[in-house]
Amino acid sequence: MKKYPLSAFSSADQTGINKELESERTLAPVGSKQVMRMVQSVSSLTHSFTAMPVIYADGRLGEKPLVILLEKKGVFPQMGHWQAPNLLVLGGKAHIMTKSQVPAFVKECVVGPSSPPRTVLLVDSWAGFADLTDVLSEVPGDKELRLMTIPPGATALCQPLDVYFFRLFKRYIRRLHDHVAHNHPDFTFTRDNVLKMEALGKSFVQLLIDSDEEADNENVSGAPDGLFADAVEPSDDEDSEGESDAAFSNLMSFYKLFMTDELVKQVNPLWIRQVFVCARRAGALQVLGHLFSYEHREEV
């Protein structure tokens, strides 16, 4: 790795995500033989889709994650669905990735326009990556791609996505699902809404990364009308405890509004990023972890 910059090393892995993610934990009286749970659709608990993001050794997230959905005809329709600009969406007769989908994934998600001239991709020993000619078939002439394969049985030990990233990402998606189940009972886990949640999740993770990288360069102010009205921006005169409280208030205001349709329609991404920048400057970057561990409470 000493020969190349960290930005040249990437990692990709597949993970299955249920259409409706529900916590497997619940409360029931001791000795209960049967515990009833309420879900929107039983089939959405057993049917899933595949997500395959790309992350880089320098902390960046790939331009587009791959999402594979089950389609009756095995092909994703070209029209009549919500189009996510930050996702590569493919269809198949099953939600599991096939060898024929690998070249498109490599072209769009690994060696896309924003990728470095030379990329080293770390993948597992899945058979779809074994045919190197097929994997490299759609790599542009001005790009170079090399593959590193994790030995069988070692993915859970050394694949960064498998070891850490997927756990937090699925936890975030599950909290989105929990929120809409409790507060928006009319919400349905349709194909379009599944794509919106994935696109939202990808954007959210990217904002976390960008806020840390660009904190010293950002100077963005002004929230959309009606949004973040109760957010507090810390001043230079506040003590460290007050700054942390203000940063936490900003983050919780963001968390509370992040789930609403109005935010999705009117959100100003630069202003959201500034919220995280304020938290970082206040010495409260660790508070970002609350967005992954924060339990829903009525007052928030």
N, C-alpha and C positions, 0 to 999 in steps of 0.2 A: 504493500500500500504506500510505501515511501515514494514510489516513482510517480504517483498520480495524486491530484488533490482529492480531498474527501468528497467533493461534488461529483466526482466521476464514479463513485461506488453507490449502487442502488440495490434494493432488495424488494422482491415481490412475492406474495403468497396469497392463496385463496382462503376464504372463510365463508361458511354458510350462515345466513341470518334468517331467522323465521320472519314471516311477514308480520306477525304480531308477537312482540317480545314481552313476555310476562315473567315476573319474578317467580322462582320456584319456592319461595318462602311465604308462609302465611301464618296467621294466628288462629288457634282453635282450642277449645277446652281439652284438658288432659283426658285421654281415653276415647276420644272421638274416633269412631270407626270409618266415618265418611266425612270428608271436608268438601263443601261445595265452593266452586270458584265461578266468577262471572267473566266471560270473555266475549268479544264481539263475534268471533267466528272460530269454531273448533278447527276447521280446515286450515286457517291461517296459523295455527299453532304447530301444525305438522308440515305445512308447505313452506318452502324457503327459497331464497335466491342466493346467488354467489356474488361476493364482492372481492375484488382483487386490487388493492392500492399498491402504489410504489412509493417507497421512502428512500431518502438519500443519507449517506453517512454524515453530511454536514447539517442534518436536521431538517432539510426541506421535504415537503410532500410533493409527490408527482403531480403533473398537470391534470391528469384525469385518472380516476379509478375505473376499473372495468366492473360492470354490473351485468350479470347474466340472469335473465328471467325465463321462466317456463312459458312457452307459447304453444298453443294447440297445433299450429302448422310448422312449428320448429323455426320460424323466421320472425324476427321482430318487425312490426309494421312500419312503413316509412311515414305514414300520416295518421292523424287521429289520436295522438297521445301527447302528453306534456314532454317537451324536449328540454333536457338538462344540458346547459352549455359546458358544465364541468364534469360530465360523466360520459364514458363510452358504454352505451347500452346495446347488448346483443341478446338475441333470443335463441332458444333451442328446445328440443323435445324434452329435455330435462334441464334443471337449473345448474347442473354440473358442467364445468368447462370441458370442451373437447379439443382435440388436437387441431382441428380445422380453424379454431378461433384464436390460436396462438399468434399467427402472423399479424392479424389485425390489432391484437393487444400490444405486441411489440412496437408496431408502427405508430400507433396513436398514444400509447401510455408510457412507453420506455424511451423511444428515440424520436419524440415529437419535436416541434419547432423550438421549444425552450430547453431541450436537453443539451448537455455538453457534446462536443465533437466525438469524444471517446467515452463510452459508458461500460462499466463492469457490472453485470446483473447477477445477484445472488438468488438462486432458486432452489427448490427442493428436488428430490429425485423422481418426481412425477414423470410418467412415460411421455407425456405431451412435450416435454422439453428435451427429450433424448435425441430427437432428430434435429441436429444442428442446422442442416440445410433448410429445413422447413421453418425453423425459428428465425433464421436470418433472411428469409426470402423477400421480405418487404422492407428491409432496412435501407434507407436512402443512401445514395452513393457518397454523400458528404458526412456520413456518420459511421462510426465504428462501434460494434457491440461485441463484448466478450462475456461468456457465461461461466459462472462458478456454481458447482452443484454441491449441495449439502448431502452427505452420505445418508442412505436409508436409516430411519430410526433416530436421526439426530436433529430433525427439524424443531421439535419441541424444546430442545436444549440451546440452540444457537441462532434460530431464525428470529430477528428482532421483532417482526410483526407478530409472530406466534407467541413469543415470550411476553410481550408487553402491550404493543399497540392495540391489538384486537380486543383485549379485555376492556380497556378504557373506551374504545370506540363503541363497542356493543353496549356498554353500560350507559353511555350517553344516548344512544338510540333507544334503549329500553326506557329511559326517563322521559324521552319525548313521547313514547307510546303510553306510558303511565299517565302523563299529563293530559293527553287528549282523551284517554279513556275516562278520566275523572271529571274533566272540565268541558269536553266537547263530545258528548255521546253521539252526536250526529255524524261525527267523523268516521269514514270508512277506509279500511286498509286496501284500497284499490291499487292498481298498477301505477297510476299517476301519483297517488299520494306516497307510495313506497319510494318512487323516484325522487319526489320532492324532499322526503326525509333524508335520503342518502345525499342528495345535493347540498342540503342544509348542513348535514353533518360534516361533509368535506369542507365546506366554506368555513365552518366554525373552527375546525382544527387548523386550517390555514391561517385564520385570524390570530389564533394563539401563537403560531410560529412567527408570523409577521410582526406581531406586537413586540416580541422580544428582540427581533433583528433590527427593527426600524425605530425603536423608541427614541433614539437620539436625533432622528431626522424628521419625525412627524411633527406637524404643527397644524392640526386640523381642529376646527371648532364649528359649532352650530349643528344642533340635532334636528331631525325632521319635525315638523309641527305635530304636537300631540304625543310625541314619543320621548322617553327619557326625561319627562318633565321633573321628576323627583330625583334625578341623578345629581350628585354633588361632586364638583371638581375640586380636589385638594389644592390649597394655596401654599406658598412657600413659608408662610408664617405659622402654619399648624405644627403641633408637635407630632412625633412619630406615631403615637397612639391615635391621635385624631386623623392623621393621614391614612392610617390603615382602615379606620372606620369609614372614612369617606370613600376609599377605594373599594371596600367591601360593599358599601351602599351602591356604588356604581355598578358593580358586578351583579349584585342581586337585582337591581333595576333592569339590567340587561337580560338576566335569566328569566325574570318574570314576563318581560315583553317579547322575549325571543320566540315564544310559542304561538303568538297571536298571528292571525292572518294579516292584520294591518301592518305588522312589522315586516312580514315577508314582502308586502306590496310597496312599502314606503322606505324601507331601511336604507340608510346611507352607510355603506361598508366602512368608509374612512372614519366616520364618527364612532362606529363600534370599535374600530381599532384604537381610536384615541382613548376609549374607556380603559382598555388594557394597558395602554401606554401610561395613563395616569396611575394605574395600580402599580406598575413597575417603578415609576419614578418615586412613588410614595414608599418604596421599600416593602411592598406587600405582594410581590409576585407569587408567593406561595399561596395566596388566597385564590388563585386560579384553580387550585385543586378542589375547592368547594364546588365548582361547577360540575365535577364528576362525582362528588360524594354527598352533595347537599340533599337532604331529605325534604320532600314536599311538606310545607306547612301552610296553614290557611292564611297566616298574616303576610306571606310573601307572594 
